[in-house]
Amino acid sequence: MESMLNKLKSTVTKVTADVTSAVMGNPVTREFEVGRHIASGGPGLCWRIYNGTKKSTKQEVAVFVFDKKMIDKYQKFDKDQTIDSLKRGVQQLTRLRHPRLLTVQHPLEESRDCLAFCTEPVFASLSNVLGQWDNLPGPVPNDIKEYKLYDVETKYGLLQISEGLSFLHSGVKMVHGNLCPENIILNKSGAWKIMGFDFSISSNNPSDAQPKYTCKEWDPNLPPLCLPNPEYLAPEYILSVSCDAASDMYSLGVVMHAVFNEGKPVFQVNKHDIFKSFSRQLDQLSSMSPALLNKIPEAVREHIKMLLSVAPNVRPDADQMTKIPFFDDVGAVTLQYFDSLFQRDNLQKSQFYKGLPKVLPQLPKRVVVYRILPALTSEFVNPDMVPFVLPNVLLIAEECTKEEYVRLILPDLTPVFKQQEPVQASNMILLIFLQKMDLLLTKTPPEDIKNSVLPMVYRALEAPSVQIQELCLNIIPTFANLIDYPSMKNSLIPRIKSACLQTSSLAVRVNSLVCLGKILEYLDKWFVIDEILPFLQKIPSREPAVLMGILGIYKCTFSHKKLGIPKEHLASKSLPHLVSLSIDNNLNLNQFNSFMMVIRDMLSRMEAEHKTKLEQLHIMQEQQRSLNISNPGNQSEENKSPPVSDNQIDDIFGSTSVNGKETGSAATSSQPNRMSLTLEEKQRLAKEQEQAAKLRSQQPLAPQTIKPATTANAQAKDLTSSLLNNMTSLNSLSLANTVRPAPVQGTTMSAFPSSGPMVGTMGTPMSNGFNPAMGFQTGGSGMGLRPAGPGLYSGMASTTSTPNFGALMQNQGPTGQTSRAPDLSALDNLFTPSKPKVPLNQMGPQPTPGTNTPWISQFGSAQNTQTPMQGVSVGMGGVPSGFGMQANPFFNPQNFSQPAAAPSMNPSGVKHSASVNNDLNDLFG
């Protein structure tokens, strides 16, 4: 690696030293900056060619430098002759001006070390391209080493040389005298130019029709640079010391042969015995072998054979050569036409440019980019020609790389982006650019897009021409993905909306809506909801096409996965707008059906989304409620428990709405030490107990075994335990003004929970009524109280889900009691939530253990434990008169199977109190 760097350093140092030593001090360096060594040319490739720039204008040039060190080995006389010959050639070239001759930008300047002059930018000499690399920098530049001539370049190059000779012979009356690949230069655009007039011969009688030229005799003693290249000289030049225009034509024939034969001339000449070599060459030319020209294209083979004829009068002249069919190639003709454009008027140019797109694909890219493109961009200074030139430039841009586009095309396009005069040409330019917008946005750098391309699109949207607006709106969706989001949001969309609202053209308005619909996918959801959808309501017209365009935007936004319309917007804005549009009288049946289809889809999604939301909210509330139930708080192990608070009751049973009214503990009382249960809460509890009984009947347990409760049962157990602890104060409950009947025979269980823990027959703690094994009895034996013992569960049956309350009437014997019906006014208080509530422990004296009231004892059968609800307000059976079972809708069997429905009253002759009737009306309708 270090050796490579050292080699590179030495090469750069050497080149810099060469340039410094060769050019330093030469007057040409005052005005021109000399660059790197790129090629060589001229007689014997003695001129080194450097690229350079003019200091004042930064114009690119080529600097030809002859280093006098090359001839240090010669005598002074030979040196002087060589210098004089080179000077004469450059001076002659400087005086001549023609497109086929190399253009001199700065005349020859001489210094002590070198000769130098400047010309138009140069690529290389034809000799370099054909493989002669003498006097080139080392290593040879890759662009020269890898350069291959295309057929069109060869044809047109030879045609250009023929045209240059025609100018010299016919116009200047001059013979070049040394036409060879060394003196043919390829400029930066690839055009072939003639130089090297060191041995040119002017006519002695330029005014005569037949000019005469004086030729110098060949002197082999002169330095090589003082003699023409003998391999390209005509035989008569050496053998008869004569020359004319035909001698140059012979040289042209040899050049054409060399071009098709990898740079090799027809014959190799021995420079030390030139006369003998030419004599032998003359004989070979007289009987030319076909193998000599086998690499020449057949179309030009005969013409080259004529050019190489021994007899000068047989050779075609330069003007004739320019007209041979070989040069009628479409590419060569096209290039020739470009070179003569300055002679054409606008009409001729426009016709040529219209047909050019058909020819460009047939030409090599190098020819198109470096030959045709500069000619096209030079026409941008003519505003009337821009609409004809621009399509060809953009066609070439498609074949260029991004780097070539930025370097060669964009600088010339930038002024065209902003052109607005003349108006007609400006409109055509806008149309052309819009059709190629994807190309411009793909290859143009972002900064130039923002500064040049997008302003042109905005100008098209605001153009007075409806056609331009329509085209712009139709094309925008095709390149919307290439526009950066801020520009689209802040500049493009507002102009589209403005065009839609302000135009008087229905086509522009509809196309604006279609354009917006197609670019919705590139926009942000909330931008669409905040800017696009409200804009739709501002559109004034109600033509069917406009309405369908509005519907299309709604539908695209609604159905697109990325966008979508929130249900709140659907309900408040989108659906009202669409419904009002759907009944427009201008719509036909199919259009109306389209509206209704979208409206139905929106309604369905809105319903589904909101229903899902409510369901999820309900589930969350239930989960929160379960958490509150499962964590009721630490309860004291003492018999004394705090009263149940309103919030606890609310957490357990929630608040329900019957006929639009809220009921529950929170609605009935705000005092923390009071509790009241509504009929509906009692109804829900009975439902839960009945379901627990069903589960127990389906999964019977062993008489002495209780299965572990499930998670839900455990939660219910915890709840009941909490309620039992909280309702210890209910132990002293008694009904005022009521005659308590005697204890039911055969009963050994208290009507209220005892102060100590309850145990079963085996000493196992028993669960409350929420336990599946402890619910309401569903057996046919009824709900009567049963003795506790090993046969506690033996009397169950599952013949019906409705409790049989007949046993209640049978077990309630009026032992030691009067036949007077009990006063149930206290029950009215329980079923009348509107009345002031009194704590249950204040409703009467605490009964003695073992004493039961008949309305409470009906829930005490088959259970050793009771829920707080059982000990408070749920026993109503066995009452002979007053508020009986048939008059209470809670005891209707339907209440247990469908607790949520409001059952109808069973008509009877029993009269109810006014407060009870009002509450029942509120609860059940």
RAQUIDA-V295504 format. One line per field, one symbol per residue. phi: phi as a letter, one per 20 degrees, with the letter a starting at -180 (. if undefined). psi: psi as a letter, one per 30 degrees, with the letter a starting at -180 (. if undefined). burial: 1 if it has 9 or more other C-alpha atoms within 8 Angstrom, else 0. Layout:
# RAQUIDA-V295504
phi=???
psi=???
burial=???
This chain:
# RAQUIDA-V295504
phi=.ffffffffffffffffffffedgnfgfffdceedefdabangmlfeeddeacfffdmffbddecdefffdffefgfffffffffffffffffffecagedfeeebffcdcfdbdbbdcfgceaeffffeoedfmefdffgffefefcfegffffffffffffffffffeedlcdfnbfbgfdddeffenfecebmefdfceffcfeffdfccddeffdfefggfecffffdefgffeedlbbbffffffgffffffffeclneffcedefecfffffffffffffcffgffdfeegffcfffffffeffeffeffefffffdffgeefffffffffffdffeeefffffffffefgfegfedfgffffedeggffffeffdgfegfeeggfffffffeeffffffeddggeegffgefccffffffffffffffdffffffdefgffffecffgffffffeffffffffffffegffcffeeffgfffecffgffffffeefdefffffffffffffdgfedegffffedefffffeffecfgffffffgffgffffefffendffffgfecffgffffffeffffeffffffffffffffffffffffffffffffffffffffffffcfofdfffffcfffefffffffdmddddlndecpffeebdefecbbdeffffffffffffffffffffcfdfgdccffffffffffffffffffffdffffefbeflcefffgffnecdffcfffefecefdnegdeefffgecfffdfffndffcffrfefdfefbcfbeefeeffffffefffmdfefffedfffgffecffefedgffderfffffndceffeffeefmceccfgffedbdecenefbneeffedffefgffeecffeefffefbefedffffffffffedn
psi=eeeeeeeeeeeeeeeeeeeeeefkfkfffefkkkblkfalaakghfkkkkllkkeefgkklkjkkjkfffgfflleeeeeeeeeeeeeeeeeeefkjkfgkkkkfklkkkafflkklkalkkelleeeeggjgkgllklkkefeegkkkleeeeeeeeeeeeeeeeeeeeefhkkefhjlfegjkjaffgkkkkahhegkklkfifflejlkkkkkkkjffllefgkljffgkkefeeeghllaefeeeeeeeeeeeeefhhgklekkkjffieeeeeeeeeeeeeikkfffgffkkefgeeeeeeegkekeffkkleeeefglffggkeeeeeeeeefgefflleeeeeeeeefeffeeffkkeeeeefeeeeeefffffjeffeffeeeeeeeeeeflleeeeeefeeeffefeegkfkleeeeeeeeeeeefgeeeefefkleeeeefeeeeeeeeefgkfkeeeeeeeeffeffgeffkkeeeeefeeeeeeeeeeeflgkeeeeeeeeeeeefgefglkefeeefeeeeeeffkelhkeeeeeeeeeeeeeeefkeeclklfeeeefeeeeeeeeefgkffkaeeeeeeeeeeeeeeeeeeeeeeeeeeeeeeeeeeeeeeeeefiflkkkflfkkllkleeeeeeefaklkjhgkklleeffkgkfgkkkkleeeeeeeeeeeeeeeeeeefiklkegkkkklleeeeeeeeeeeeeeefgffffgklkkgkjkllkkkgkgklflklflkklafggkkklaffkfggakkglffaglkkkkafhegfgllhflfkkjgefeeefikikgllgkkkjhfeeeeegifflkkkkffgfllkllkfkkkefeffgfkgkfllleeegdhfjflgkelbiaeffjfegkfffeeiffkjllkjklgkklleeeeeeeeeef.
burial=0000000000100010001001100111101111001111111111111111111000011111111100000100011011001111111111000101111110111110111111111111111111101011100110011000000111111111111111111001111111111111111101111111111111100100001011100000001011111011111111101111111111111111111110101100100001001110110110000000100100011001111110000011111011000011101110110100000000001100100110110010001111111111101100101111111111111001000111001111010010000000111111110101110110110001110111111101111001011111111110110010001110111111101110100001111111111011101010111001111000000000011111111111110100111010111001111110010000100011001101100100110011000000000000001001110100000010101111001110001001000111110110010111111011110111111111111000001000000000111111111111111111111100000011110010011010000111100001111111111111111111111100010001110000111011101101000000001101011111100010111011111001111111111111011111111111111110011111111001001100100010000000000001101101110
